[in-house]
């Protein structure tokens, strides 16, 4: 192997490793902790509820809001 083949091989391996790290090496994000018993609902579809404050409505994709705020 000459120098150019070694350089191309090492560059390809580095590119593959970078792609693997980029797509699979990310750490999970920590979700904010909701107050115990807090319930979140969709403003347009109040029957869609969750205890997760970062959840989205499964029908329209809107962010869920605290259930006390729904209907105001």
KEVOZA-198480 format. One record per residue: residue number from 1; residue in three letters; x, z, y of N, C-alpha, C, O in turn. Coordinates in Angstrom, 2 decimals. Each point is the difference from the previous one (the first is absolute). Layout:
N
{k:NUM&r:Ala&n_u:X&n_w:Z&n_v:Y&ca_u:X&ca_w:Z&ca_v:Y&c_u:X&c_w:Z&c_v:Y&o_u:X&o_w:Z&o_v:Y}
...
This chain:
72
{k:1&r:Unk&n_u:0.84&n_w:0.00&n_v:-1.19&ca_u:-0.84&ca_w:0.00&ca_v:1.19&c_u:0.88&c_w:0.00&c_v:1.24&o_u:0.96&o_w:0.77&o_v:0.11}
{k:2&r:Unk&n_u:-1.29&n_w:-1.63&n_v:0.81&ca_u:0.74&ca_w:0.01&ca_v:1.25&c_u:-0.70&c_w:0.92&c_v:0.99&o_u:-1.04&o_w:0.58&o_v:-0.31}
{k:3&r:Unk&n_u:1.60&n_w:-0.44&n_v:1.48&ca_u:-0.49&ca_w:0.95&ca_v:1.01&c_u:-1.42&c_w:-0.33&c_v:0.47&o_u:-0.78&o_w:0.92&o_v:0.24}
{k:4&r:Unk&n_u:0.43&n_w:-2.18&n_v:-0.11&ca_u:-1.34&ca_w:-0.35&ca_v:0.48&c_u:-1.08&c_w:0.36&c_v:-1.03&o_u:-1.08&o_w:0.44&o_v:0.38}
{k:5&r:Unk&n_u:1.37&n_w:-0.61&n_v:-1.65&ca_u:-0.96&ca_w:0.38&ca_v:-1.03&c_u:-0.21&c_w:1.52&c_v:-0.04&o_u:-1.12&o_w:0.48&o_v:-0.17}
{k:6&r:Unk&n_u:2.20&n_w:0.26&n_v:0.35&ca_u:-0.09&ca_w:1.46&ca_v:0.03&c_u:-0.82&c_w:0.42&c_v:1.21&o_u:-0.86&o_w:0.88&o_v:-0.11}
{k:7&r:Unk&n_u:1.12&n_w:-1.48&n_v:1.26&ca_u:-0.72&ca_w:0.33&ca_v:1.23&c_u:-1.49&c_w:-0.29&c_v:-0.14&o_u:-0.83&o_w:0.83&o_v:0.39}
{k:8&r:Unk&n_u:0.47&n_w:-1.97&n_v:-0.95&ca_u:-1.40&ca_w:-0.36&ca_v:-0.20&c_u:-0.67&c_w:0.94&c_v:-0.99&o_u:-1.14&o_w:0.41&o_v:0.20}
{k:9&r:Unk&n_u:1.83&n_w:-0.07&n_v:-1.27&ca_u:-0.55&ca_w:0.91&ca_v:-1.00&c_u:-0.24&c_w:1.39&c_v:0.58&o_u:-1.06&o_w:0.58&o_v:-0.21}
{k:10&r:Unk&n_u:2.02&n_w:-0.05&n_v:0.95&ca_u:-0.16&ca_w:1.32&ca_v:0.62&c_u:-1.09&c_w:-0.02&c_v:1.07&o_u:-0.77&o_w:0.95&o_v:0.13}
{k:11&r:Unk&n_u:0.69&n_w:-2.04&n_v:0.63&ca_u:-1.06&ca_w:-0.13&ca_v:1.01&c_u:-1.38&c_w:-0.04&c_v:-0.64&o_u:-0.94&o_w:0.61&o_v:0.50}
{k:12&r:Unk&n_u:0.82&n_w:-1.34&n_v:-1.60&ca_u:-1.29&ca_w:-0.06&ca_v:-0.71&c_u:-0.40&c_w:1.34&c_v:-0.57&o_u:-1.16&o_w:0.40&o_v:0.07}
{k:13&r:Unk&n_u:2.13&n_w:0.31&n_v:-0.64&ca_u:-0.29&ca_w:1.33&ca_v:-0.54&c_u:-0.41&c_w:0.95&c_v:1.11&o_u:-0.92&o_w:0.80&o_v:-0.17}
{k:14&r:Unk&n_u:1.60&n_w:-0.87&n_v:1.31&ca_u:-0.35&ca_w:0.85&ca_v:1.14&c_u:-1.40&c_w:-0.32&c_v:0.50&o_u:-0.75&o_w:0.91&o_v:0.36}
{k:15&r:Unk&n_u:0.38&n_w:-2.17&n_v:-0.32&ca_u:-1.33&ca_w:-0.40&ca_v:0.44&c_u:-1.08&c_w:0.52&c_v:-0.95&o_u:-1.04&o_w:0.47&o_v:0.44}
{k:16&r:Unk&n_u:1.29&n_w:-0.56&n_v:-1.73&ca_u:-0.95&ca_w:0.51&ca_v:-0.99&c_u:-0.15&c_w:1.51&c_v:0.14&o_u:-1.11&o_w:0.52&o_v:-0.03}
{k:17&r:Unk&n_u:2.22&n_w:0.20&n_v:0.18&ca_u:-0.06&ca_w:1.46&ca_v:0.15&c_u:-0.73&c_w:0.40&c_v:1.28&o_u:-0.77&o_w:0.96&o_v:0.01}
{k:18&r:Unk&n_u:1.00&n_w:-1.70&n_v:1.08&ca_u:-0.69&ca_w:0.30&ca_v:1.25&c_u:-1.50&c_w:-0.19&c_v:-0.16&o_u:-0.78&o_w:0.83&o_v:0.46}
{k:19&r:Unk&n_u:0.35&n_w:-1.92&n_v:-1.12&ca_u:-1.43&ca_w:-0.24&ca_v:-0.21&c_u:-0.62&c_w:1.09&c_v:-0.87&o_u:-1.11&o_w:0.46&o_v:0.29}
{k:20&r:Unk&n_u:1.79&n_w:-0.04&n_v:-1.32&ca_u:-0.51&ca_w:1.07&ca_v:-0.85&c_u:-0.14&c_w:1.30&c_v:0.79&o_u:-1.01&o_w:0.70&o_v:-0.13}
{k:21&r:Unk&n_u:1.99&n_w:-0.38&n_v:0.95&ca_u:-0.06&ca_w:1.21&ca_v:0.81&c_u:-1.13&c_w:-0.10&c_v:1.01&o_u:-0.74&o_w:0.96&o_v:0.19}
{k:22&r:Unk&n_u:0.59&n_w:-2.11&n_v:0.46&ca_u:-1.01&ca_w:-0.17&ca_v:1.05&c_u:-1.41&c_w:0.14&c_v:-0.56&o_u:-0.84&o_w:0.65&o_v:0.63}
{k:23&r:Unk&n_u:0.56&n_w:-1.22&n_v:-1.78&ca_u:-1.35&ca_w:0.02&ca_v:-0.54&c_u:-0.31&c_w:1.22&c_v:-0.85&o_u:-1.16&o_w:0.43&o_v:-0.06}
{k:24&r:Unk&n_u:2.15&n_w:0.14&n_v:-0.61&ca_u:-0.28&ca_w:1.10&ca_v:-0.92&c_u:0.66&c_w:1.31&c_v:0.37&o_u:-0.28&o_w:1.02&o_v:-0.63}
{k:25&r:Unk&n_u:1.15&n_w:-0.99&n_v:1.61&ca_u:0.73&ca_w:1.21&ca_v:0.33&c_u:-0.57&c_w:0.79&c_v:1.15&o_u:0.60&o_w:0.99&o_v:0.42}
{k:26&r:Unk&n_u:-1.77&n_w:-1.39&n_v:0.10&ca_u:-0.58&ca_w:0.72&ca_v:1.12&c_u:-0.58&c_w:1.33&c_v:-0.48&o_u:-0.56&o_w:0.09&o_v:-1.10}
{k:27&r:Unk&n_u:0.70&n_w:0.92&n_v:1.93&ca_u:-0.54&ca_w:1.30&ca_v:-0.34&c_u:-1.48&c_w:0.03&c_v:0.38&o_u:-0.43&o_w:-0.67&o_v:0.94}
{k:28&r:Unk&n_u:-0.32&n_w:1.44&n_v:-1.68&ca_u:-1.43&ca_w:0.15&ca_v:0.30&c_u:-0.17&c_w:0.79&c_v:1.29&o_u:0.74&o_w:0.95&o_v:0.27}
{k:29&r:Unk&n_u:-1.71&n_w:-1.36&n_v:0.53&ca_u:-0.26&ca_w:0.71&ca_v:1.24&c_u:-0.85&c_w:1.22&c_v:-0.29&o_u:-0.83&o_w:-0.01&o_v:-0.92}
{k:30&r:Unk&n_u:1.04&n_w:1.04&n_v:1.69&ca_u:-0.76&ca_w:1.23&ca_v:-0.17&c_u:-1.26&c_w:-0.09&c_v:0.83&o_u:0.05&o_w:-0.25&o_v:1.21}
{k:31&r:Unk&n_u:-1.19&n_w:0.45&n_v:-1.85&ca_u:-1.27&ca_w:-0.06&ca_v:0.70&c_u:-0.25&c_w:1.32&c_v:0.70&o_u:0.36&o_w:1.06&o_v:-0.52}
{k:32&r:Unk&n_u:-0.97&n_w:-1.10&n_v:1.70&ca_u:-0.31&ca_w:1.25&ca_v:0.68&c_u:-1.00&c_w:0.83&c_v:-0.81&o_u:-0.91&o_w:-0.54&o_v:-0.63}
{k:33&r:Unk&n_u:1.09&n_w:1.83&n_v:0.68&ca_u:-0.86&ca_w:0.89&ca_v:-0.75&c_u:-1.25&c_w:0.29&c_v:0.81&o_u:0.09&o_w:0.46&o_v:1.14}
{k:34&r:Unk&n_u:-1.24&n_w:-0.73&n_v:-1.71&ca_u:-1.26&ca_w:0.25&ca_v:0.68&c_u:-0.40&c_w:1.45&c_v:-0.19&o_u:0.40&o_w:0.66&o_v:-0.96}
{k:35&r:Unk&n_u:-1.20&n_w:-0.18&n_v:1.88&ca_u:-0.53&ca_w:1.35&ca_v:-0.13&c_u:-0.86&c_w:0.05&c_v:-1.26&o_u:-0.68&o_w:-0.96&o_v:-0.34}
{k:36&r:Unk&n_u:0.72&n_w:2.09&n_v:-0.34&ca_u:-0.74&ca_w:0.11&ca_v:-1.26&c_u:-1.49&c_w:-0.16&c_v:0.28&o_u:-0.56&o_w:0.66&o_v:0.87}
{k:37&r:Unk&n_u:-0.05&n_w:-1.52&n_v:-1.62&ca_u:-1.43&ca_w:-0.24&ca_v:0.16&c_u:-0.33&c_w:-1.07&c_v:1.02&o_u:-1.17&o_w:-0.32&o_v:0.18}
{k:38&r:Unk&n_u:2.17&n_w:-0.25&n_v:0.49&ca_u:-0.27&ca_w:-1.05&ca_v:0.97&c_u:-0.42&c_w:-1.26&c_v:-0.74&o_u:0.62&o_w:-0.38&o_v:-0.99}
{k:39&r:Unk&n_u:-1.66&n_w:-0.26&n_v:1.47&ca_u:-0.51&ca_w:-1.20&ca_v:-0.63&c_u:-0.01&c_w:-1.11&c_v:1.02&o_u:-0.44&o_w:0.19&o_v:1.14}
{k:40&r:Unk&n_u:0.92&n_w:-1.35&n_v:-1.53&ca_u:0.08&ca_w:-1.15&ca_v:0.88&c_u:-0.96&c_w:-1.07&c_v:-0.49&o_u:-0.14&o_w:-0.22&o_v:-1.20}
{k:41&r:Unk&n_u:-0.54&n_w:-0.44&n_v:2.13&ca_u:-0.99&ca_w:-1.01&ca_v:-0.36&c_u:0.15&c_w:-1.21&c_v:0.91&o_u:0.54&o_w:0.10&o_v:1.10}
{k:42&r:Unk&n_u:-1.02&n_w:-1.24&n_v:-1.58&ca_u:0.03&ca_w:-1.23&ca_v:0.78&c_u:-1.11&c_w:0.04&c_v:1.05&o_u:-1.12&o_w:0.39&o_v:-0.33}
{k:43&r:Unk&n_u:1.39&n_w:-0.76&n_v:1.59&ca_u:-1.05&ca_w:-0.01&ca_v:1.01&c_u:-1.13&c_w:-0.99&c_v:-0.30&o_u:-1.15&o_w:0.25&o_v:0.36}
{k:44&r:Unk&n_u:1.46&n_w:-1.37&n_v:-1.02&ca_u:-1.03&ca_w:-1.00&ca_v:-0.30&c_u:-0.65&c_w:0.22&c_v:-1.36&o_u:-1.14&o_w:-0.42&o_v:-0.22}
{k:45&r:Unk&n_u:1.86&n_w:1.06&n_v:-0.69&ca_u:-0.50&ca_w:0.24&ca_v:-1.36&c_u:0.20&c_w:1.48&c_v:-0.32&o_u:0.96&o_w:0.34&o_v:-0.69}
{k:46&r:Unk&n_u:-1.84&n_w:0.56&n_v:1.18&ca_u:0.23&ca_w:1.44&ca_v:-0.14&c_u:0.01&c_w:0.51&c_v:-1.44&o_u:0.44&o_w:1.12&o_v:-0.23}
{k:47&r:Unk&n_u:-0.89&n_w:-1.90&n_v:-0.73&ca_u:0.05&ca_w:0.42&ca_v:-1.40&c_u:1.39&c_w:-0.18&c_v:-0.60&o_u:0.27&o_w:0.50&o_v:-1.09}
{k:48&r:Unk&n_u:0.62&n_w:-1.22&n_v:1.79&ca_u:1.39&ca_w:-0.14&ca_v:-0.43&c_u:0.77&c_w:1.18&c_v:0.57&o_u:0.22&o_w:0.07&o_v:1.21}
{k:49&r:Unk&n_u:0.20&n_w:0.87&n_v:-2.06&ca_u:0.68&ca_w:1.21&ca_v:0.46&c_u:1.31&c_w:0.20&c_v:-0.76&o_u:0.21&o_w:-0.57&o_v:-1.07}
{k:50&r:Unk&n_u:0.65&n_w:1.39&n_v:1.65&ca_u:1.28&ca_w:0.33&ca_v:-0.62&c_u:0.52&c_w:1.29&c_v:0.62&o_u:-0.36&o_w:0.35&o_v:1.12}
{k:51&r:Unk&n_u:1.21&n_w:0.33&n_v:-1.84&ca_u:0.70&ca_w:1.16&ca_v:0.54&c_u:1.35&c_w:-0.39&c_v:0.60&o_u:0.68&o_w:0.84&o_v:0.59}
{k:52&r:Unk&n_u:-0.30&n_w:-2.09&n_v:-0.75&ca_u:1.28&ca_w:-0.52&ca_v:0.50&c_u:-0.18&c_w:-0.48&c_v:1.44&o_u:-0.78&o_w:-0.93&o_v:0.24}
{k:53&r:Unk&n_u:1.48&n_w:1.53&n_v:0.73&ca_u:-0.18&ca_w:-0.40&ca_v:1.41&c_u:0.55&c_w:-1.40&c_v:0.31&o_u:-0.32&o_w:-0.56&o_v:1.05}
{k:54&r:Unk&n_u:1.13&n_w:0.00&n_v:-1.94&ca_u:0.55&ca_w:-1.34&ca_v:0.26&c_u:-0.76&c_w:-1.09&c_v:-0.74&o_u:0.42&o_w:-1.16&o_v:0.01}
{k:55&r:Unk&n_u:-1.52&n_w:1.51&n_v:-0.65&ca_u:-0.74&ca_w:-0.96&ca_v:-0.82&c_u:-0.75&c_w:-1.02&c_v:0.86&o_u:-0.33&o_w:0.26&o_v:1.16}
{k:56&r:Unk&n_u:0.06&n_w:-1.41&n_v:-1.76&ca_u:-0.77&ca_w:-1.06&ca_v:0.63&c_u:-1.29&c_w:-0.20&c_v:-0.79&o_u:-0.08&o_w:0.34&o_v:-1.18}
{k:57&r:Unk&n_u:-0.92&n_w:-0.89&n_v:1.86&ca_u:-1.27&ca_w:-0.31&ca_v:-0.66&c_u:0.23&c_w:-1.11&c_v:-1.01&o_u:0.67&o_w:-0.99&o_v:0.31}
{k:58&r:Unk&n_u:-1.23&n_w:1.13&n_v:-1.50&ca_u:0.19&ca_w:-1.01&ca_v:-1.03&c_u:-0.88&c_w:-1.23&c_v:0.23&o_u:0.20&o_w:-1.03&o_v:-0.64}
{k:59&r:Unk&n_u:-1.15&n_w:1.11&n_v:1.55&ca_u:-0.87&ca_w:-1.13&ca_v:0.29&c_u:0.51&c_w:-0.81&c_v:1.19&o_u:0.18&o_w:-1.21&o_v:-0.10}
{k:60&r:Unk&n_u:0.05&n_w:1.89&n_v:1.24&ca_u:0.36&ca_w:-0.73&ca_v:1.22&c_u:1.45&c_w:0.19&c_v:0.44&o_u:0.48&o_w:-0.75&o_v:0.85}
{k:61&r:Unk&n_u:0.23&n_w:1.74&n_v:-1.42&ca_u:1.40&ca_w:0.20&ca_v:0.34&c_u:0.23&c_w:0.86&c_v:1.22&o_u:1.15&o_w:0.18&o_v:0.40}
{k:62&r:Unk&n_u:-2.20&n_w:0.37&n_v:0.21&ca_u:0.18&ca_w:0.87&ca_v:1.17&c_u:0.62&c_w:1.32&c_v:-0.42&o_u:-0.15&o_w:0.44&o_v:-1.14}
{k:63&r:Unk&n_u:0.85&n_w:0.20&n_v:2.09&ca_u:0.54&ca_w:1.32&ca_v:-0.25&c_u:-1.14&c_w:1.00&c_v:-0.11&o_u:-0.98&o_w:-0.08&o_v:0.75}
{k:64&r:Unk&n_u:1.11&n_w:1.01&n_v:-1.68&ca_u:-1.01&ca_w:1.03&ca_v:-0.13&c_u:0.22&c_w:1.07&c_v:1.05&o_u:1.14&o_w:0.30&o_v:0.36}
{k:65&r:Unk&n_u:-2.23&n_w:0.27&n_v:0.15&ca_u:0.07&ca_w:1.06&ca_v:1.02&c_u:-0.61&c_w:1.27&c_v:-0.58&o_u:-0.71&o_w:-0.06&o_v:-1.00}
{k:66&r:Unk&n_u:0.98&n_w:1.19&n_v:1.63&ca_u:-0.57&ca_w:1.26&ca_v:-0.49&c_u:-1.51&c_w:-0.13&c_v:-0.04&o_u:-0.60&o_w:-0.64&o_v:0.87}
{k:67&r:Unk&n_u:-0.01&n_w:1.22&n_v:-1.86&ca_u:-1.43&ca_w:-0.19&ca_v:-0.22&c_u:-0.84&c_w:0.55&c_v:1.15&o_u:-1.13&o_w:-0.44&o_v:0.18}
{k:68&r:Unk&n_u:1.65&n_w:1.38&n_v:0.61&ca_u:-0.74&ca_w:0.49&ca_v:1.16&c_u:-0.11&c_w:-1.07&c_v:1.09&o_u:-0.93&o_w:0.02&o_v:0.80}
{k:69&r:Unk&n_u:1.90&n_w:-0.95&n_v:-0.77&ca_u:0.02&ca_w:-1.04&ca_v:1.02&c_u:-0.88&c_w:-1.20&c_v:-0.37&o_u:-0.31&o_w:-0.82&o_v:0.87}
{k:70&r:Unk&n_u:-0.10&n_w:0.70&n_v:-2.10&ca_u:-0.81&ca_w:-1.13&ca_v:-0.44&c_u:-1.39&c_w:0.14&c_v:0.58&o_u:-0.61&o_w:1.07&o_v:-0.08}
{k:71&r:Unk&n_u:0.10&n_w:-2.15&n_v:0.66&ca_u:-1.34&ca_w:0.02&ca_v:0.56&c_u:-0.08&c_w:0.42&c_v:1.44&o_u:-1.10&o_w:0.01&o_v:0.57}
{k:72&r:Unk&n_u:2.21&n_w:0.34&n_v:0.06&ca_u:-0.02&ca_w:0.40&ca_v:1.42&c_u:0.14&c_w:-1.19&c_v:0.89&o_u:0.01&o_w:0.14&o_v:1.22}
